[in-house]
Amino acid sequence: MSKVSSIQDGRRSQTRPQECKTVTSSILLEQFWRIDLSGPTTKDLSSHESTASVASHYYDVVILGAGLAGLTLARQLLMNSDKRILLLEKRSHIPPPHQKVGESNVQVQGYYLGKVLDLEEHLQREHYMKYNLRFYWTPPGQKNTNYEDYSQSYIRYLSNVPCYQLDRNKIEGELLRLNCQDPRFTFHAGVSHLDVVLAKSNGSHSVSFTFENRSNQIQADWVVDTSGRAKFLARRLGLTKSNPIRHGSTFFWVDGLLNIEKLTDLPQRERLLHKNHNKLGHVPAWLATNHFCGEGYWFWVIPLQGKTSLGLVYDNEIISPDAVSSPEKVIEWVFKEHPVFLHNLAKQKIIDQGLYRDFSYDCQQTISADRWALAGEAGRFTDPLYSPGGDLISLYNTLITDAILTQDKGTLAIKARLYELLMWALYEAYVPSYAVSYEVLGDQECFAMKYTWELTVYFTFYVFPFINQLFTDTVFVVPYLDLFARLGVLNNNLQNFITSYYRWKKARPVSSRDPIFFDFTSLEPLKKSEELFYEVGLSAPEAIKMLKHSMTNVEKLARFIAVYIYSVVLEDEDLISNKQLAETVKLDDLRFDPEAMRAECRSLETTKDPKLAKTGANFIAQFRQVTVHDRPARVTIPSAPVLSIAAGAKSA
Ligand SMILES: Cc1cc2nc3c(=O)[nH]c(=O)nc-3n(C[C@H](O)[C@H](O)[C@H](O)COP(=O)(O)OP(=O)(O)OC[C@H]3O[C@@H](n4cnc5c(N)ncnc54)[C@H](O)[C@@H]3O)c2cc1C
């Protein structure tokens, strides 16, 4: 067992009532599957008395691990095929008595759970529908002891593709309950001595394990590993791989709701009539995934029904893991960085907790034409910022389901190569967001550029194809990967450029600032990319045409960001509307060198295009004045690390 998993498994639960409640539901589920799940295997096994007896059976698919990835994959297969599925789980209770981390979801996973897996009613009943992602900063010169003191960035309107704050234990319990209703599904919890012998090409895989003191050996057409951080198959096959992200997290749950809007000294009437509602409106902000940010870290506040999830995620180079290695240390740390929490956090009872000192990793391969695959944390994991974990489970499961349903061997061989490339590209595109520009979390303006860019790409290249069910259409995937690869170079350049600007700006701090309330969608290209949510039912060629068209929108945002940074650094507001600069700025070769940038701008024609500033009029109005104001003398800034990441550029 890895160091990380043993730390996670070694965490303590501090309240018996919470534990009892979860155990009770596990016991009910256990009784349920014992009574109702007597599929062929369970019946046959129950007829064997000897603990040494070996039962041999065949399944179409064996899934290893009953976490979110395994349970959702089983449901997707049951809903879309006539396959017989065996799900093997090491733990004896599913859902486990301890609270599980991984609660926030965004559009791809929201759509997958709600629509594809048809869980909308359960989601609406048992989990909060979320109010987007929201980010907070402590403006310099403010006391930051009241919620109203904080600068915020957010999207004011609810997403038309609903997303949720998942109580992981509840949803995993519901998935298991639903799967168990299908006679083609067999579930064994508490298995040990798991062994898998993978067959090459034609034969069946052999899976052996001990269940209820009996040895079992079964044959299976497909084996899918969803064993999470245990990485059962990846370790056996020597596929584990590191990545450049070295981040850690300490998280815990408190009893009851931590309502961030009530973290204030203001009486209720003043709080409700506060002028900030002119911008923010009245949807409860606590329904968002709330991020309290600083350089290289964020502290999450996620409401679950009856409890609140809290967690610090940090870059190990910026915050020492030892300084934040327990909830108590994190609370003390948060009180210093974000004193607004002094209002309540100390009073709320900690009911569960966990930590990872270094949680991110890659994997060399996640699907094979030899009929095995990895999904969820059994394969790759980047970082929880923006919640890509659940999205990648949704995407990988969809590709794995399609591969399992592909009968023809030649077609499967092609799909396995293509899907491997796609899975890698969808993961790899996130890496610069975490490896290159995490420190940018320390500044609202820089983060607004970073996140608006990333979200525009996400809506265009992840959500739009997913809601059109195009990732399993090979006619779509090939040109899609081509477009996506081009984006990889641009993404890497822009992330580096924003990071260098952040460092430059950090050396010129302002002494005080009023809170800024910034809606990300006031940057036009993001708003435009969200319109793709309403483009559904497109064929592969139509969607590619739409993506090519949207590429212009994505590039327009990149150009705006680059030119805006030029204008601030060179202290020349006219540059924002300079037609020639917008057209010629080299998006695939951006270099943050103020002198070179100045030289580049000297020869520009002065023709203006007022439309250029409109791309981010509100952004300029909110940030430019405060950014160019109150600067000390110039200092030399180290350039940002250069990382060579080109999404989709891997050879399969
Ligand atoms: C700090 C942090 C915060 C996160 N926050 C978010 C978030 O907000 N949103 C989001 O989408 N994602 C988030 N993630 C990621 C998310 O937690 C994962 O994507 C998700 O939990 C992975 O689910 P899984 O099914 O792969 O693994 P798990 O849920 O861990 O399930 C694996 C299962 O396999 C079982 N198992 C292990 N070994 C064996 C074996 N040998 N045989 C049989 N069974 C076995 C385990 O007991 C377990 O039940 C976060 C991750 C971290 C580290």
The ligand as a Gaussian input file, in Angstrom:
#p B3LYP/6-31G(d) Opt

LIG

0 1
 C       -7.714000      16.354000      -2.093000
 C       -8.590000      15.873000      -3.218000
 C       -9.787000      16.519000      -3.478000
 C      -10.587000      16.093000      -4.527000
 N      -11.728000      16.777000      -4.826000
 C      -12.418000      16.446000      -5.920000
 C      -13.572000      17.163000      -6.288000
 O      -13.964000      18.105000      -5.613000
 N      -14.236000      16.771000      -7.397000
 C      -13.828000      15.714000      -8.157000
 O      -14.448000      15.418000      -9.172000
 N      -12.766000      14.998000      -7.813000
 C      -12.061000      15.342000      -6.733000
 N      -10.978000      14.610000      -6.388000
 C      -10.706000      13.405000      -7.136000
 C      -11.649000      12.324000      -6.707000
 O      -11.509000      12.116000      -5.327000
 C      -11.345000      11.101000      -7.468000
 O      -11.450000      11.366000      -8.829000
 C      -12.288000       9.966000      -7.152000
 O      -12.484000       9.822000      -5.783000
 C      -11.704000       8.695000      -7.672000
 O      -12.646000       7.685000      -7.531000
 P      -12.203000       6.208000      -7.776000
 O      -13.441000       5.411000      -7.904000
 O      -11.195000       6.136000      -8.822000
 O      -11.429000       5.813000      -6.428000
 P      -12.039000       5.461000      -5.001000
 O      -13.276000       6.228000      -4.757000
 O      -10.916000       5.594000      -4.047000
 O      -12.455000       3.944000      -5.125000
 C      -11.507000       2.906000      -5.240000
 C      -12.118000       1.655000      -4.621000
 O      -11.288000       0.543000      -4.926000
 C      -11.165000      -0.263000      -3.761000
 N       -9.950000      -1.084000      -3.867000
 C       -8.669000      -0.717000      -3.655000
 N       -7.853000      -1.759000      -3.857000
 C       -8.620000      -2.801000      -4.211000
 C       -8.353000      -4.147000      -4.525000
 N       -7.119000      -4.647000      -4.524000
 N       -9.397000      -4.959000      -4.825000
 C      -10.663000      -4.471000      -4.829000
 N      -10.971000      -3.209000      -4.511000
 C       -9.963000      -2.379000      -4.217000
 C      -11.133000       0.757000      -2.631000
 O      -11.453000       0.152000      -1.401000
 C      -12.197000       1.745000      -3.095000
 O      -13.488000       1.407000      -2.669000
 C      -10.184000      14.991000      -5.316000
 C       -8.987000      14.327000      -5.038000
 C       -8.189000      14.774000      -4.012000
 C       -6.894000      14.070000      -3.742000

